[in-house]
Amino acid sequence: MDPTIFNVLVALGLPWLIYDIQNLDEKIEQPIKLGAMPKVIGLTIAVSLWNLGTIWYCGWKLPFWLGMVNIGLWVTYVALELIGYSQGWTGFTA
């Protein structure tokens, strides 16, 4: 089995499975805040369309420059999320 597939299918979920088995008798309820859901869904759709469109435009290949553009967009997104969360912008609160 490819190590990457093993990591995704087993290693990422195994700690959570062990934790859940150890805490079966505890009823821990954690509320879920869905206020940011429209932003998350919109960003997911936009990123998917961006990636499909740009890779299609490049002949289904990922050239170096496009990889660098994607990394730059990701860094910008993370920076905006961190700044928005720290400044309390609408849609960024936890």
Long-range contacts (C-beta under 8 A, 24 or more apart in sequence): 33-94, 35-91, 35-93, 36-91, 36-92, 39-91, 43-77
